[in-house]
């Protein structure tokens, strides 16, 4: 049944399994951005941007969240990146760079934790998914002409480090050194 109501309050099938902490506005922005890219219908772009004020923020601030990762529950990071590329607006560019800086070199005195072998560590549950998804976003953003050369180099280095870790490059090097 199609509804015009913007809410997930009536959906209960996933209760106890996939409770959304981020709400649903990130998904609405994400889907509208992709519909805009597919159709070039500016109504979708307008809708995507209209949901941005409802995205999550950092604790006790109005700053759009930047310390988590693109995942099943929160897709605003990808939406922000695409909106930066489409619109060139500083809001999305700054938000994307705060996120990628936090994950690579640090932002505002804060940085993601790293394991001794170099994995960016966000959470114990599915740690590689966060690092590799952020590496993907870093690669996409670094390839955009709106990303400065210095940041592009940083983001590409971060992405390579995370993908090398995920694919076992550190273990291979260690094995070669000890052989």
Buried (B, 14 or more C-beta within 10 A) or exposed (E): EEEEEEEEEEEEEEEEEEEBEBBBBBBBBBBBBBBBEEEEEEEBBEBBBEBBEBBBEBEEEEBBBBBBBBBEBBBBBBBBBBBBBBBEBEBBBBBBBBBBBBBBEEBEEEBBEBEEEBBBEBEEEEBEBBBBBBBBBBBBBBEBEEBEEEBBEBBBBBBBBBBBBBEEBBEEEEEEEEE
